[in-house]
Amino acid sequence: MINPNTIQTIFETARIDEVVGDFVNLKKRGVNLIGLCPFHDEKTPSFTVSPAKGIYKCFGCGNGGNSVKFIMEHEHYSY
């Protein structure tokens, strides 16, 4: 079992823009970043990353979460 303090430390230090940016080509749009969703095929970007909130959200497929959830979904990991 992973210590809850360790999980909280990871949530606080893993910047969402850096984590997602390793897998998705992101472009700045206002205060957020946008790109093509890695979870489904699309031609028009509907994948948004909010560095201020520390979350991502795809308005096409509905997938969303924080940096840890992104890695878990993208790489098919579980706790």
BAFI-405136 format. One record per residue: residue number from 1; residue in three letters; z, x, y of N, C-alpha, C in turn. Coordinates in steps of 0.001 Angstrom, whole numbers, padded with zeros to 6 digits. Layout:
N
   seq   type       n_w       n_u       n_v      ca_w      ca_u      ca_v       c_w       c_u       c_v
   NUM    ALA         Z         X         Y         Z         X         Y         Z         X         Y
...
END
This chain:
79
   seq   type       n_w       n_u       n_v      ca_w      ca_u      ca_v       c_w       c_u       c_v
     1    MET    000000    000833   -001180    000000    000000    000000    000000    000881    001248
     2    ILE   -000810    000518    002198   -000904    001273    003443    000198    000809    004386
     3    ASN    000887    001756    004970    001959    001469    005906    001405    000688    007105
     4    PRO    002032   -000420    007514    001551   -001202    008669    001461   -000390    009957
     5    ASN    002343    000589    010130    002265    001442    011320    000995    002284    011316
     6    THR    000577    002734    010139   -000664    003510    010012   -001859    002637    010361
     7    ILE   -001868    001415    009881   -002962    000475    010181   -003028    000216    011681
     8    GLN   -001886   -000009    012315   -001861   -000261    013759   -002358    000948    014538
     9    THR   -002011    002151    014101   -002472    003373    014762   -003989    003496    014675
    10    ILE   -004545    003158    013529   -006003    003195    013355   -006666    002192    014285
    11    PHE   -006129    000971    014356   -006687   -000056    015249   -006689    000421    016702
    12    GLU   -005647    001123    017099   -005520    001559    018488   -006394    002761    018826
    13    THR   -006716    003609    017851   -007463    004834    018149   -008955    004752    017826
    14    ALA   -009366    003846    016959   -010782    003724    016594   -011492    002880    017650
    15    ARG   -012201    003528    018552   -012917    002809    019621   -014129    002099    019036
    16    ILE   -014227    000812    019304   -015268   -000029    018718   -016664    000457    019092
    17    ASP   -016876    000896    020316   -018204    001348    020738   -018629    002618    020006
    18    GLU   -017684    003506    019718   -018008    004729    018985   -018268    004440    017508
    19    VAL   -017439    003589    016910   -017589    003262    015487   -018910    002541    015239
    20    VAL   -019168    001471    015973   -020400    000702    015779   -021609    001515    016199
    21    GLY   -021462    002322    017238   -022562    003152    017725   -023070    004158    016706
    22    ASP   -022256    004490    015705   -022710    005377    014632   -023693    004684    013699
    23    PHE   -023732    003358    013710   -024581    002600    012796   -025635    001750    013500
    24    VAL   -025401    001415    014759   -026273    000503    015500   -026671    001155    016815
    25    ASN   -027950    001047    017158   -028427    001529    018455   -027997    000517    019516
    26    LEU   -027009    000895    020352   -026450   -000011    021346   -026965    000320    022732
    27    LYS   -027205   -000732    023525   -027624   -000578    024913   -026645   -001324    025800
    28    LYS   -026353   -000738    026947   -025405   -001338    027877   -026010   -002569    028539
    29    ARG   -025242   -003642    028567   -025621   -004853    029301   -024356   -005381    029966
    30    GLY   -024237   -005111    031260   -023019   -005467    031977   -021858   -004628    031478
    31    VAL   -020754   -005295    031139   -019587   -004570    030625   -019641   -004421    029112
    32    ASN   -020585   -005102    028454   -020708   -005061    026998   -021899   -004224    026561
    33    LEU   -022030   -004057    025254   -023158   -003361    024650   -023843   -004327    023701
    34    ILE   -025171   -004241    023580   -025895   -005122    022663   -026790   -004297    021748
    35    GLY   -027141   -004895    020620   -028031   -004246    019669   -028431   -005218    018585
    36    LEU   -029257   -004734    017660   -029673   -005550    016525   -028555   -005570    015484
    37    CYS   -028269   -006733    014962   -027181   -006893    014000   -027498   -006175    012692
    38    PRO   -026565   -005374    012184   -026790   -004687    010909   -026522   -005578    009694
    39    PHE   -026047   -006799    009919   -025670   -007678    008813   -026748   -008703    008449
    40    HIS   -027776   -008836    009290   -028907   -009704    008964   -030134   -009210    009731
    41    ASP   -031307   -009635    009285   -032556   -009225    009935   -032772   -010034    011204
    42    GLU   -033099   -009344    012275   -033410   -010019    013528   -034325   -009144    014369
    43    LYS   -035062   -009787    015269   -035966   -009064    016150   -035432   -009011    017580
    44    THR   -034614   -009992    017940   -034015   -010049    019265   -032518   -009772    019135
    45    PRO   -031982   -008848    019914   -030561   -008507    019781   -029633   -009695    020033
    46    SER   -028749   -009942    019083   -027710   -010963    019253   -026338   -010387    018911
    47    PHE   -026281   -009090    018706   -025062   -008388    018314   -024435   -007775    019561
    48    THR   -023224   -008182    019886   -022548   -007746    021102   -021271   -006995    020770
    49    VAL   -021029   -005902    021478   -019804   -005117    021330   -019083   -005124    022673
    50    SER   -017805   -005474    022643   -016983   -005478    023846   -015952   -004362    023764
    51    PRO   -016203   -003226    024432   -015229   -002133    024409   -013884   -002533    025027
    52    ALA   -013901   -003385    026045   -012659   -003797    026702   -011759   -004589    025757
    53    LYS   -012360   -005435    024925   -011594   -006251    023980   -011438   -005580    022618
    54    GLY   -012274   -004560    022346   -012207   -003854    021072   -012769   -004654    019913
    55    ILE   -013775   -005494    020194   -014350   -006354    019150   -015874   -006308    019183
    56    TYR   -016468   -006794    018067   -017910   -007024    018004   -018126   -008468    017574
    57    LYS   -019294   -009016    017912   -019631   -010378    017520   -021141   -010508    017453
    58    CYS   -021624   -011086    016352   -023041   -011408    016243   -023176   -012911    016453
    59    PHE   -023968   -013291    017428   -024164   -014704    017711   -025273   -015299    016850
    60    GLY   -025887   -014477    016005   -026890   -014967    015064   -026275   -015387    013745
    61    CYS   -025489   -014493    013138   -024894   -014785    011823   -023412   -015126    011902
    62    GLY   -022783   -014903    013068   -021390   -015264    013245   -020392   -014192    012844
    63    ASN   -020863   -013061    012348   -019958   -011997    011926   -019283   -011391    013156
    64    GLY   -017999   -011073    013047   -017280   -010484    014163   -015965   -009892    013715
    65    GLY   -015372   -009065    014576   -014084   -008469    014257   -013855   -007193    015033
    66    ASN   -012958   -006365    014504   -012623   -005099    015157   -013325   -003938    014445
    67    SER   -012993   -002715    014832   -013683   -001546    014281   -013423   -001371    012782
    68    VAL   -012221   -001666    012332   -011916   -001536    010906   -012693   -002572    010100
    69    LYS   -012755   -003796    010597   -013504   -004836    009886   -014991   -004486    009835
    70    PHE   -015514   -003895    010902   -016917   -003498    010906   -017204   -002509    009780
    71    ILE   -016383   -001471    009661   -016576   -000476    008598   -016448   -001138    007233
    72    MET   -015472   -002004    007069   -015264   -002677    005797   -016476   -003543    005416
    73    GLU   -017012   -004286    006377   -018173   -005140    006127   -019426   -004311    005892
    74    HIS   -019658   -003320    006733   -020891   -002532    006657   -020946   -001684    005403
    75    GLU   -019823   -001075    005039   -019787   -000166    003894   -019277   -000839    002608
    76    HIS   -018989   -002140    002692   -018500   -002929    001548   -017202   -002364    000971
    77    TYR   -016257   -002060    001878   -014930   -001573    001495   -013941   -002719    001548
    78    SER   -012804   -002525    000884   -011682   -003448    001012   -010416   -002612    001145
    79    TYR   -009327   -003271    001513   -008066   -002557    001605   -007668   -002120    000228
END
